[in-house]
Every structure is written in structure tokens, then in C-alpha cells.
Amino acid sequence: MNLHEYSSFDAIGLAELIRKGEVSPQELSRVAAEAIAAVNPRLNAVNEVYEDRIETPCDGDVPDGPLAGAPMLNKDLSFAEAGRRQEMGSVFTKGYVSAANSTTVDRLKAAGINIVGRTTTPEFGNSGLTDSVISGTTRNPWDTDRTCGGSSGGSAAMVAAGAVPFATASDGGGSTRTPASLCGLIGLKPTRGLVPVGPGRGEGGGGLVGPFAVTRTIRDSALLLDIMAGPASGDPYEVRPLAVSASDAIRRDPPKLRIAFTEENWSGVQTSDACRQGVRLAMEQLSDAGHHIEEAAPVFDWDAFFGDTVTIMCGNLATGIDGLSTVIGHAPKEHELQSSTWACYRHGKSLSAVDFQKALGGFNTVCRAFGRFFETYDVLATPTTINPAPLLADSYSSNPSDPVDAAGYQRNVYSNDHFVCMANTTGQPSLTLPVHQSGDGLPIGVQFLGRFSSEDTLFQIGRYLEQAMPWRDRRPGVHVAS
């Protein structure tokens, strides 16, 4: 199998080839390694390739699961795998080896997926860019002078470049959906609690973080949700499961939906014309399909919300680093953390329990506003990002040499993510779809937010738009088939 043929298949397609005996898991893993080697020097998106799993896929025992033998890359954050390094983009945790699998990794491996390496991430995911002291800067395959976003930028870059059909990603404020949008992929932030984050913790980022993946096709996303979703023993609560499996749902047309849309961001920051156009084109398609389309959006105080976000994010970052300290054996020293992380860590340590509870109260106000809105509408559509992929030269650094103010830095982190971070606060599912391109060929995503446990509806919208506004054959300049 050559790289051009390999990259034309999604994960389901590759697994079907294995089932038919047209390719072996070992041959597929070798091609995946070749694909990674072909593009990674230009993208800097993979920290490590597991050479032992190239020659011996799935450690020599490929389970008879729905994706048996399909290769995957694992984000170096949120997805622990026993016996493998998980450095989280930090000098502080460099060389750290996980003692146990996360629940999601257990489920992916049980499905027969061959994890062949780990992708880059900024330090503890605390950035809207994928750069760190230990890994350097990860670049966008559509234009290597541009960012691929963060914190799942390494995963998004490699999937977009055709190196693997999917990769894990996690989202605490847009960290799956923004890289997916900037790299022309599908990215889902699941309903809070639908995909477990344990067993090492009950909630990620105080409930903000949703683990999942980035993919090129809706059917891969749907199957991966079927594989990863469902409560684990000891989870703090159980989420109502989907009425039918996501894989079954995409074979059906959705009911006629009441879809609201907005191109205006709550922060008042101007949305680019290209990102506005993506929403308009998607709404035209959905209107043609018979859905009711109306311009509307929830109303809340953005400045108050953002202040609460800084408190919650920095408080959780400090708690997470202190938790790692007990494993590593010492508290972090200033030189072991990037200056941006150090500033946010110190700010988090300065907060009181009362500060944190007040911020949660502010979040509740936002959640109630969105809850009332979704009593009237089934779906809210927005641009995924304010702008297409920014130039790296115009972007802030998550590793500045000068001292950093935590609140000011967090404003930089969210500078392109004002639309996506709301779903993390409310807990709703949110799906970005690569429906459009800018005039200079950069991917443009449109985000769809739904009610709790409505991933089936979002995937049905995705399946329709995947056919009406096809994106699968678009390829970036850096691609394994180039």
C-alpha cells in the first residue's frame, strides 16, 4: 500500500481492508510510520513514534474490535497509557511515565486500535497555540507559516496531513474544535461526562474538559463516540446515553430542526468575513433541507464570564500541577515551567475557595441563559473561530521570556476562541465541521451546539453537510500524498 492509497481511507475503511485480508495490521502500521516520517519534519507534530508497535501492532494482540488494526496517534495530554511517556509539553514532567491507562485508552485499545505514537501539545494545554519548550512550535499543514491552534494542534496537524485517519484530542475551551477548524477537520466536544476523563480524576478542568478526537469523516467520529462514550465505574455522575448509537443515527435524516445562528461574538470582537461566510453557506444548505433557520443567540455578560473563566482555568491548572507534584516528588520550580504557565499557576494558588465558588456562580448564570435559549431552539450555529489560522509571526507566544500577567495571558489564549469556549462552560455538545475555505484556501469551520446528549442530531447535520458541502478531498500543501 502506498501513501496516496493509504491516506484516501478513513479509519473504518482501513479496518475493512484488514478484515477482508487485503492488508495486514503490520503492513498498515509500517505505512503509518512512513507517513509520519514524510510530513513530521515540516510540521513538528509528533513527539514520539512507538517503534515496537510498528513491527508488533497492538503489542502483538490485535483485538477483534470495530477498528481492529487501524493506526492512531495519541495526544500527549489527557490520554494516559501505562508504561508510555506522558510529558504534557513541560520540562517539569519531562520523562514522566504513566502508571495506568485512562478509561478512554482502555476502550480504544479494546476496539483494536493501534496507538503508534504521541502528538505535541503546549504545556499542560494552557495555550491556544501548540508550542512548548520541550517540543518547539507545531505548524499548520495548510500553511506552515500559520498556527494549527491548540492545545490539540499536533493531533490535528497529523490527521489533516494524512499521516493517520484520526487522533485523540481534548477540549477545555476549544482545544479540539479550534485546531480541527484551522486544519480542516471534524472536531467534537462531547456532552459533559459522556466520555469519561478518569480514573485519575472525576472531572477534567472542573467539568470544562471533554476528551475525544479529530477525524476526517463523520462516520469515523460517530464510531469513535460509540467506542468511547459511557460512564466508568466510580464516575461522579452518569449522563443520559444517546437514544441510538451515533453510527446508527447518521444513517437517518434528522427531524426538521429549529436552528439559530449568529455571526456576532459575545465579546464584541469582529468576526472575519471568511468565517461569517462559512456560517451563511451552511445555513443556506440547511434551509434547503427544510430546517427552520433564524438569527438569534443567548445573551449574557461576556466580561463577567471571562473573569470567571480566568479563575476557573487558573485554579484548575494549579490544582493539576500540585497533583503531579505528589507523583514527581517535588513542587515545580519557576525554571521548570514556562513563564506563562508559572504566572497562571501562581494566580491559581492565590485564589480562595470563595473566589472559586463565586466563579462557579457566574458560570451558572451563563448556563441558565443558554438553557433558556435551548428551550426554543434545537441547535445554535456559529463560526468556530473568529479568524482562519493566524500567522505564527502575528501570534502571541506561550513561552515568552518576560514576566506574564495571568489574566492578560488568558485573553491571548482565547483570542480566536470566543465562540467555542461557551460549550465547555455549559457542558453542551459542540461539533465543528470544515464546510468552507477562505479566499486564500485556508479551512473555515462552522460550529454547531446542541442540547445535552444530542450528539446524534449534530452528527446527522454533519453527515448531511458532508455530502452537500464535501470537504474530504481537500488536501493541504503538506500531505503524505504530495
C-alpha positions as CSV (number, residue, x, y, z in Angstrom):
1,M,0.0,0.0,0.0
2,N,1.5,3.4,-1.0
3,L,0.9,6.6,0.9
4,H,-1.5,8.0,-1.6
5,E,-3.8,5.0,-1.3
6,Y,-3.3,4.8,2.5
7,S,-4.4,8.4,3.0
8,S,-7.5,8.0,0.9
9,F,-9.1,5.8,3.6
10,D,-10.6,6.8,6.9
11,A,-10.2,4.5,9.9
12,I,-13.3,2.5,9.1
13,G,-12.1,2.0,5.6
14,L,-8.6,0.8,6.8
15,A,-10.2,-1.6,9.3
16,E,-12.4,-3.0,6.5
17,L,-9.3,-3.7,4.4
18,I,-7.8,-5.7,7.3
19,R,-11.0,-7.7,7.8
20,K,-11.0,-8.6,4.1
21,G,-7.4,-9.7,4.2
22,E,-6.3,-7.1,1.7
23,V,-3.7,-5.6,4.1
24,S,-2.2,-6.8,7.4
25,P,-2.1,-4.8,10.6
26,Q,1.7,-4.8,10.4
27,E,1.7,-3.5,6.8
28,L,-0.6,-0.8,7.8
29,S,1.4,0.2,10.8
30,R,4.6,0.4,8.7
31,V,2.8,2.6,6.2
32,A,1.6,4.8,9.1
33,A,5.2,5.2,10.3
34,E,6.3,6.1,6.7
35,A,3.5,8.7,6.5
36,I,4.5,10.2,9.8
37,A,8.1,10.4,8.8
38,A,7.1,12.0,5.5
39,V,5.4,15.0,7.0
40,N,6.6,15.5,10.6
41,P,9.9,17.2,9.7
42,R,7.8,20.1,8.2
43,L,5.1,20.1,10.9
44,N,6.8,19.1,14.1
45,A,3.6,17.5,15.4
46,V,4.8,14.1,16.8
47,N,6.9,13.7,19.9
48,E,7.5,10.0,19.6
49,V,6.7,7.1,17.4
50,Y,6.4,3.7,19.2
51,E,8.7,1.6,17.1
52,D,7.7,-1.5,18.9
53,R,4.1,-1.1,17.8
54,I,5.2,-0.6,14.2
55,E,6.6,-4.1,14.0
56,T,4.2,-5.6,16.5
57,P,0.8,-3.8,16.2
58,C,-1.3,-3.6,19.4
59,D,1.6,-5.2,21.3
60,G,1.1,-8.5,19.4
61,D,-2.6,-9.0,20.2
62,V,-5.0,-7.2,17.8
63,P,-8.5,-7.4,19.4
64,D,-11.4,-8.3,17.1
65,G,-12.9,-4.8,17.5
66,P,-14.7,-2.5,15.1
67,L,-11.4,-0.7,14.2
68,A,-9.0,-3.7,14.5
69,G,-5.5,-2.7,13.3
70,A,-6.4,1.0,12.5
71,P,-3.4,3.2,13.4
72,M,-3.9,6.2,15.7
73,L,-1.8,8.9,17.3
74,N,-2.4,9.9,21.0
75,K,-2.4,13.4,22.3
76,D,0.3,13.8,24.9
77,L,-2.2,15.1,27.4
78,S,-5.5,13.7,28.9
79,F,-4.9,10.2,27.5
80,A,-2.6,8.2,29.8
81,E,-1.2,4.9,28.6
82,A,0.5,2.6,31.1
83,G,4.3,2.4,30.5
84,R,4.4,5.2,28.0
85,R,5.8,8.7,28.5
86,Q,3.2,11.5,29.0
87,E,5.2,14.7,29.2
88,M,2.4,17.2,28.7
89,G,4.6,19.7,26.9
90,S,6.5,20.5,30.1
91,V,10.1,20.4,31.4
92,F,8.5,19.7,34.8
93,T,7.1,16.4,33.6
94,K,9.7,15.5,31.0
95,G,10.3,11.8,31.2
96,Y,7.2,11.1,33.2
97,V,5.8,7.6,32.5
98,S,2.1,6.9,33.2
99,A,1.4,4.1,35.6
100,A,-2.1,3.2,34.3
101,N,-4.3,3.6,31.3
102,S,-7.1,6.2,31.2
103,T,-10.5,4.7,30.6
104,T,-10.6,6.2,27.1
105,V,-7.3,4.4,26.2
106,D,-8.6,1.1,27.5
107,R,-11.7,1.5,25.3
108,L,-9.7,2.5,22.2
109,K,-7.4,-0.4,22.6
110,A,-10.3,-2.8,23.2
111,A,-11.7,-1.7,19.8
112,G,-8.4,-2.9,18.2
113,I,-6.9,0.5,17.5
114,N,-3.1,0.5,17.3
115,I,-1.6,3.6,19.1
116,V,1.6,4.3,17.2
117,G,2.8,7.5,18.9
118,R,2.1,10.7,20.8
119,T,1.5,14.2,19.4
120,T,2.7,17.6,20.6
121,T,0.7,19.8,22.9
122,P,1.5,23.1,24.7
123,E,2.5,22.9,28.4
124,F,-0.5,21.4,30.2
125,G,-2.7,22.5,27.4
126,N,-2.5,26.1,28.6
127,S,-2.4,27.8,25.2
128,G,-4.3,28.4,22.0
129,L,-1.1,27.6,20.2
130,T,0.8,24.3,20.1
131,D,4.3,25.2,21.2
132,S,6.4,24.4,24.2
133,V,10.0,24.5,25.4
134,I,10.4,20.7,25.0
135,S,8.8,20.3,21.6
136,G,9.1,23.7,19.8
137,T,6.3,25.0,17.5
138,T,3.9,22.8,15.6
139,R,2.9,24.1,12.2
140,N,-0.3,24.1,10.1
141,P,-0.1,21.7,7.1
142,W,-2.2,24.2,5.0
143,D,0.4,26.9,5.5
144,T,3.5,26.2,7.7
145,D,3.8,29.9,8.5
146,R,0.5,29.6,10.4
147,T,-0.6,28.1,13.6
148,C,-2.6,24.9,13.8
149,G,-4.2,26.1,17.1
150,G,-4.0,24.4,20.5
151,S,-3.9,22.5,22.5
152,S,-4.7,19.5,20.2
153,G,-2.7,21.0,17.4
154,G,-0.3,18.1,17.0
155,S,-3.1,15.7,16.6
156,A,-5.0,18.0,14.1
157,A,-1.9,18.7,12.0
158,M,-1.1,15.0,11.5
159,V,-4.7,13.9,10.7
160,A,-5.0,16.8,8.2
161,A,-1.7,15.8,6.6
162,G,-3.0,12.2,6.1
163,A,-0.5,10.6,8.5
164,V,-3.3,8.9,10.5
165,P,-7.0,8.8,10.0
166,F,-7.7,10.1,13.5
167,A,-6.0,11.1,16.7
168,T,-7.2,11.8,20.2
169,A,-7.9,15.4,21.3
170,S,-9.2,17.1,24.4
171,D,-11.1,20.3,24.8
172,G,-11.3,22.6,27.8
173,G,-12.0,25.8,26.0
174,G,-11.9,24.9,22.3
175,S,-8.8,22.8,22.3
176,T,-10.3,20.2,20.0
177,R,-12.6,22.3,17.9
178,T,-10.2,25.2,17.2
179,P,-7.3,23.0,15.8
180,A,-9.9,21.0,13.9
181,S,-11.3,24.2,12.3
182,L,-7.9,25.6,11.5
183,C,-6.7,22.3,9.9
184,G,-9.9,21.4,8.0
185,L,-11.2,18.6,10.2
186,I,-14.2,17.4,12.2
187,G,-13.9,18.0,16.0
188,L,-16.4,17.2,18.7
189,K,-16.5,18.4,22.3
190,P,-18.9,15.8,23.8
191,T,-21.6,16.4,26.4
192,R,-20.0,16.8,29.8
193,G,-19.5,13.4,31.3
194,L,-20.4,11.4,28.2
195,V,-16.8,10.4,27.6
196,P,-15.1,9.7,30.9
197,V,-11.9,11.5,32.0
198,G,-10.8,9.1,34.7
199,P,-9.9,7.1,36.6
200,G,-7.3,9.6,38.0
201,R,-10.0,12.3,38.3
202,G,-13.7,12.7,38.2
203,E,-13.9,15.8,36.1
204,G,-11.4,17.5,33.8
205,G,-10.8,21.2,34.5
206,G,-13.8,21.4,36.9
207,G,-16.0,19.9,34.2
208,L,-14.8,22.0,31.3
209,V,-12.7,19.3,29.6
210,G,-14.2,16.9,27.1
211,P,-11.9,14.2,25.7
212,F,-12.5,12.9,22.2
213,A,-10.7,13.0,18.8
214,V,-10.3,14.8,15.5
215,T,-11.2,13.0,12.3
216,R,-11.7,13.5,8.6
217,T,-15.1,11.8,8.2
218,I,-18.4,11.9,10.2
219,R,-18.7,8.1,10.2
220,D,-15.3,7.8,12.0
221,S,-16.4,10.4,14.6
222,A,-19.7,8.6,15.1
223,L,-18.0,5.2,15.6
224,L,-15.4,6.7,17.9
225,L,-18.1,8.2,20.1
226,D,-19.8,4.8,20.3
227,I,-16.4,3.3,21.4
228,M,-15.5,6.0,23.9
229,A,-18.8,7.0,25.4
230,G,-20.5,5.7,28.6
231,P,-19.8,6.0,32.3
232,A,-17.0,4.3,34.0
233,S,-17.2,2.7,37.4
234,G,-16.9,5.4,40.1
235,D,-17.7,8.4,37.8
236,P,-19.2,11.3,39.7
237,Y,-22.4,11.1,37.7
238,E,-23.9,9.4,34.7
239,V,-25.1,11.2,31.5
240,R,-28.2,10.1,29.7
241,P,-26.9,8.0,26.8
242,L,-27.8,8.6,23.2
243,A,-31.2,7.3,22.1
244,V,-29.5,5.3,19.4
245,S,-25.8,4.7,18.6
246,A,-24.1,7.5,16.8
247,S,-23.2,5.1,14.0
248,D,-26.9,4.2,13.6
249,A,-28.0,7.9,13.9
250,I,-26.0,9.0,10.9
251,R,-27.9,6.6,8.6
252,R,-31.1,8.5,9.4
253,D,-32.2,12.0,8.4
254,P,-32.7,14.3,11.4
255,P,-36.2,15.7,12.1
256,K,-36.9,19.2,10.9
257,L,-34.9,21.3,13.3
258,R,-35.2,24.9,14.6
259,I,-31.7,26.2,14.1
260,A,-30.5,29.5,15.4
261,F,-27.3,31.1,14.1
262,T,-25.1,34.1,14.9
263,E,-22.1,35.6,13.3
264,E,-21.6,38.1,16.1
265,N,-19.4,37.2,19.0
266,W,-20.5,37.9,22.6
267,S,-17.2,39.6,23.3
268,G,-17.8,42.3,20.6
269,V,-14.6,41.3,18.7
270,Q,-15.2,41.5,14.9
271,T,-15.6,38.2,13.1
272,S,-13.7,37.9,9.8
273,D,-15.7,37.9,6.6
274,A,-14.5,34.4,5.7
275,C,-15.8,32.9,8.9
276,R,-19.1,34.7,8.6
277,Q,-19.4,33.4,5.0
278,G,-19.0,29.8,6.3
279,V,-22.0,30.2,8.5
280,R,-24.1,31.7,5.8
281,L,-23.3,28.9,3.3
282,A,-24.1,26.2,5.9
283,M,-27.4,27.9,6.8
284,E,-28.4,28.1,3.2
285,Q,-27.8,24.3,2.8
286,L,-29.8,23.5,5.9
287,S,-32.6,25.8,4.9
288,D,-32.8,24.0,1.6
289,A,-33.1,20.7,3.6
290,G,-36.2,22.1,5.2
291,H,-34.9,23.2,8.6
292,H,-36.2,26.4,10.2
293,I,-33.3,28.9,10.3
294,E,-33.4,32.1,12.4
295,E,-30.8,34.6,13.5
296,A,-30.6,34.5,17.4
297,A,-28.2,34.0,20.2
298,P,-28.2,33.7,24.0
299,V,-27.4,37.0,25.9
300,F,-25.0,37.2,28.8
301,D,-22.2,39.4,30.2
302,W,-19.0,38.5,28.4
303,D,-16.6,40.4,30.6
304,A,-18.0,38.9,33.8
305,F,-17.9,35.4,32.2
306,F,-14.3,35.9,31.1
307,G,-13.2,37.0,34.6
308,D,-14.8,33.8,36.0
309,T,-13.1,31.8,33.3
310,V,-9.6,33.1,34.4
311,T,-10.4,32.0,37.9
312,I,-11.6,28.5,37.0
313,M,-8.8,27.9,34.5
314,C,-6.0,29.1,36.7
315,G,-7.4,27.3,39.8
316,N,-7.7,24.0,38.0
317,L,-4.2,24.4,36.4
318,A,-2.7,25.0,39.9
319,T,-4.6,22.0,41.3
320,G,-3.4,19.8,38.4
321,I,0.2,20.8,38.8
322,D,0.2,20.3,42.5
323,G,-1.3,16.8,41.9
324,L,1.6,16.0,39.6
325,S,4.0,17.3,42.2
326,T,3.0,14.5,44.6
327,V,3.8,11.9,41.9
328,I,7.1,13.6,40.8
329,G,8.2,14.2,44.3
330,H,8.7,17.9,44.4
331,A,6.8,21.2,43.8
332,P,7.6,22.9,40.5
333,K,10.4,25.4,40.4
334,E,10.0,28.6,38.4
335,H,12.6,27.4,35.8
336,E,10.6,24.2,35.3
337,L,7.5,25.9,34.0
338,Q,7.1,28.3,31.1
339,S,6.6,31.9,32.3
340,S,3.0,31.9,31.1
341,T,2.3,28.7,33.0
342,W,4.1,29.9,36.0
343,A,2.0,33.1,36.1
344,C,-1.2,31.2,35.8
345,Y,-0.1,28.7,38.4
346,R,0.8,31.4,40.9
347,H,-2.5,33.2,40.2
348,G,-4.4,29.9,40.8
349,K,-2.5,29.3,44.0
350,S,-3.6,32.8,45.2
351,L,-7.3,32.1,44.8
352,S,-9.5,31.2,47.7
353,A,-12.3,28.6,47.8
354,V,-14.7,31.6,48.0
355,D,-13.2,33.0,44.7
356,F,-13.7,29.7,43.1
357,Q,-17.3,29.3,44.2
358,K,-18.1,32.9,43.1
359,A,-16.8,32.0,39.6
360,L,-18.9,28.9,39.5
361,G,-21.9,31.0,40.4
362,G,-21.1,33.2,37.4
363,F,-20.9,30.1,35.2
364,N,-24.3,29.1,36.5
365,T,-25.7,32.4,35.2
366,V,-24.3,31.7,31.8
367,C,-25.6,28.1,31.8
368,R,-29.1,29.3,32.7
369,A,-29.1,31.8,29.8
370,F,-28.1,29.0,27.4
371,G,-30.6,26.7,28.9
372,R,-33.5,29.1,28.3
373,F,-32.3,29.6,24.8
374,F,-32.3,25.9,24.0
375,E,-35.9,25.7,25.2
376,T,-36.8,27.4,21.9
377,Y,-34.0,26.2,19.6
378,D,-32.6,22.7,18.9
379,V,-29.2,23.9,17.6
380,L,-27.1,27.0,17.6
381,A,-24.7,27.6,14.7
382,T,-21.7,30.0,14.9
383,P,-18.3,30.4,13.3
384,T,-15.9,28.1,15.1
385,T,-13.2,30.7,15.2
386,I,-13.1,34.4,14.8
387,N,-10.4,34.2,12.1
388,P,-8.9,31.5,9.9
389,A,-5.5,30.2,11.0
390,P,-3.4,33.2,12.1
391,L,0.2,33.7,11.1
392,L,2.7,32.4,13.7
393,A,4.6,35.7,13.4
394,D,1.4,37.6,14.4
395,S,0.6,35.3,17.3
396,Y,1.5,35.6,21.0
397,S,4.0,33.1,22.4
398,S,3.0,30.7,25.2
399,N,6.7,30.7,26.2
400,P,7.6,34.4,26.5
401,S,10.9,35.4,28.1
402,D,9.3,38.3,30.0
403,P,7.1,38.1,33.1
404,V,3.4,37.4,32.3
405,D,0.1,38.6,33.8
406,A,-2.2,35.7,34.2
407,A,-5.4,37.4,33.1
408,G,-3.7,39.1,30.1
409,Y,-2.2,35.8,29.0
410,Q,-5.6,34.1,29.2
411,R,-7.0,36.8,27.0
412,N,-4.4,35.8,24.4
413,V,-5.2,32.1,24.9
414,Y,-8.9,32.8,24.0
415,S,-8.2,35.5,21.4
416,N,-9.5,33.3,18.5
417,D,-11.8,31.1,20.6
418,H,-14.6,33.3,21.8
419,F,-17.3,31.2,20.1
420,V,-16.1,27.8,21.2
421,C,-15.4,28.2,24.9
422,M,-19.1,28.6,25.8
423,A,-19.9,24.9,25.3
424,N,-17.2,24.0,27.8
425,T,-18.9,26.2,30.4
426,T,-22.5,24.9,29.7
427,G,-21.5,21.3,29.1
428,Q,-23.3,21.0,25.8
429,P,-22.0,19.0,22.9
430,S,-20.4,21.1,20.2
431,L,-19.3,19.9,16.7
432,T,-17.2,21.8,14.2
433,L,-17.4,21.0,10.5
434,P,-14.9,22.1,7.8
435,V,-17.6,23.4,5.4
436,H,-15.7,26.3,3.8
437,Q,-12.4,27.8,2.8
438,S,-11.1,31.4,2.7
439,G,-10.1,33.1,-0.5
440,D,-6.5,32.0,0.1
441,G,-7.5,28.4,0.7
442,L,-7.5,28.2,4.5
443,P,-10.1,25.9,6.1
444,I,-13.1,27.5,7.8
445,G,-15.1,25.6,10.4
446,V,-18.7,26.1,11.5
447,Q,-19.7,25.1,15.0
448,F,-23.0,23.5,16.0
449,L,-24.1,23.4,19.6
450,G,-26.9,21.1,20.7
451,R,-28.8,20.2,23.8
452,F,-27.3,17.7,26.3
453,S,-26.8,14.2,24.7
454,S,-27.8,15.4,21.3
455,E,-24.6,14.2,19.5
456,D,-26.8,12.1,17.3
457,T,-28.5,15.2,16.0
458,L,-25.2,17.0,15.5
459,F,-23.7,14.1,13.6
460,Q,-26.8,13.9,11.4
461,I,-26.3,17.6,10.5
462,G,-22.7,16.7,9.9
463,R,-23.5,13.8,7.6
464,Y,-25.8,16.0,5.5
465,L,-23.3,18.8,5.2
466,E,-20.5,16.3,4.4
467,Q,-22.5,15.3,1.4
468,A,-23.9,18.7,0.4
469,M,-20.6,20.6,1.0
470,P,-17.9,17.9,0.6
471,W,-14.6,18.5,2.2
472,R,-12.9,15.1,2.2
473,D,-10.9,15.5,-1.0
474,R,-9.4,18.9,0.1
475,R,-5.7,18.4,0.8
476,P,-3.2,20.8,2.5
477,G,0.1,21.7,0.9
478,V,1.9,19.4,3.4
479,H,0.3,16.0,2.9
480,V,1.6,12.4,2.7
481,A,0.3,12.1,-0.8
482,S,2.0,15.2,-2.1
